[in-house]
Amino acid sequence: MKVPPLNKKAGTTWHDFDVRLKSKVDAVLKTIDPPGNDVELSYARDVANGTRDKVHTADHLNGAIHSHLALPAHTEIITIWDRFHPYFSKLFEFIEAGSKP
C-alpha cells in the first residue's frame, strides 16, 4: 500500500521513516474506498484525519493490544474492535484478492 518497508539496518524502526498511523490508514482508505463514502469506515477516516479527541480511538486499541500498562475493560476492547472491524475486514479482503494499489 505504498508504505515504505522497514529499513534493514540494525537498530532502525518504522519511526525512522516518520510514517504515522494516520498516514498508513489514509493510504489504505484511498485505495479501498477512493470516493470516501463508505459509512462503515468513518472511524478509520477519523484516524486518517488525525482526530484524537474521541473515546475509543485506534490509539486506544493499539494500547490495549501492545501496552502491558493498559488495562482496558473487556467491553472497551470489544467496542473499539467493533468500530474498526469493517476497516480491517475490507483491508484484508483487498490483500487476499491480490489487488495492487
C-alpha positions as CSV (number, residue, x, y, z in Angstrom):
1,M,0.0,0.0,0.0
2,K,3.0,2.3,-0.8
3,V,4.2,2.4,2.8
4,P,8.0,2.2,2.9
5,P,9.4,-1.1,4.1
6,L,11.3,-1.3,7.3
7,N,15.0,-0.3,7.0
8,K,17.2,-3.3,7.2
9,K,19.9,-1.5,9.2
10,A,20.4,-2.8,12.7
11,G,18.6,-0.7,15.3
12,T,16.2,1.1,12.9
13,T,12.4,1.2,13.4
14,W,9.3,2.3,11.4
15,H,9.7,5.7,13.2
16,D,12.9,6.3,11.1
17,F,10.6,6.8,8.1
18,D,8.3,9.0,10.1
19,V,5.3,7.2,8.7
20,R,2.5,7.8,11.2
21,L,-0.5,5.5,11.7
22,K,-2.8,8.2,10.3
23,S,-0.8,8.2,7.0
24,K,-0.9,4.5,6.7
25,V,-4.7,4.4,7.3
26,D,-5.2,7.3,4.9
27,A,-3.2,5.4,2.1
28,V,-5.4,2.3,2.7
29,L,-8.6,4.3,2.6
30,K,-7.7,6.0,-0.6
31,T,-7.2,2.5,-2.1
32,I,-10.2,0.6,-0.7
33,D,-12.7,3.5,-0.7
34,P,-11.5,6.2,-3.1
35,P,-14.7,8.2,-3.1
36,G,-14.7,8.2,0.7
37,N,-18.4,7.5,1.1
38,D,-18.4,4.1,2.9
39,V,-20.0,4.9,6.2
40,E,-18.6,1.8,7.8
41,L,-15.2,3.3,7.5
42,S,-16.0,6.5,9.4
43,Y,-13.8,5.6,12.4
44,A,-10.9,4.8,10.2
45,R,-11.4,8.1,8.5
46,D,-11.2,9.8,11.9
47,V,-7.7,8.2,12.3
48,A,-6.7,9.3,8.8
49,N,-7.8,12.9,9.6
50,G,-5.8,12.9,12.8
51,T,-8.8,13.0,15.1
52,R,-7.7,12.1,18.6
53,D,-10.3,13.6,20.8
54,K,-12.8,10.8,20.7
55,V,-13.3,8.0,23.1
56,H,-12.2,4.6,21.9
57,T,-9.8,5.6,19.1
58,A,-7.4,3.4,17.2
59,D,-4.7,4.6,19.6
60,H,-6.7,3.1,22.4
61,L,-7.0,-0.2,20.5
62,N,-3.2,-0.1,19.8
63,G,-2.5,0.5,23.5
64,A,-4.9,-2.3,24.6
65,I,-3.1,-4.7,22.4
66,H,0.5,-3.7,22.8
67,S,0.9,-2.0,26.1
68,H,1.4,-4.1,29.2
69,L,0.4,-1.0,31.2
70,A,-3.0,-0.5,29.5
71,L,-5.8,-2.3,31.4
72,P,-9.0,-1.6,29.5
73,A,-12.2,-3.3,30.4
74,H,-13.1,-6.1,28.0
75,T,-16.2,-4.1,27.0
76,E,-14.0,-1.3,25.9
77,I,-11.9,-3.6,23.7
78,I,-15.0,-5.0,22.1
79,T,-16.4,-1.5,21.4
80,I,-13.1,-0.4,19.8
81,W,-12.9,-3.6,17.8
82,D,-16.4,-3.3,16.6
83,R,-15.7,0.2,15.3
84,F,-12.6,-0.7,13.4
85,H,-13.5,-4.2,12.2
86,P,-15.1,-3.1,8.9
87,Y,-11.8,-1.3,8.1
88,F,-9.7,-4.3,8.9
89,S,-12.1,-6.7,7.1
90,K,-12.0,-4.6,3.9
91,L,-8.2,-4.2,4.1
92,F,-7.7,-8.0,4.4
93,E,-10.2,-8.7,1.6
94,F,-8.2,-6.4,-0.7
95,I,-5.0,-8.0,0.3
96,E,-6.3,-11.6,-0.1
97,A,-7.7,-10.7,-3.5
98,G,-4.1,-10.0,-4.6
99,S,-5.1,-6.5,-5.6
100,K,-2.5,-3.8,-6.2
101,P,-2.9,-0.1,-5.4
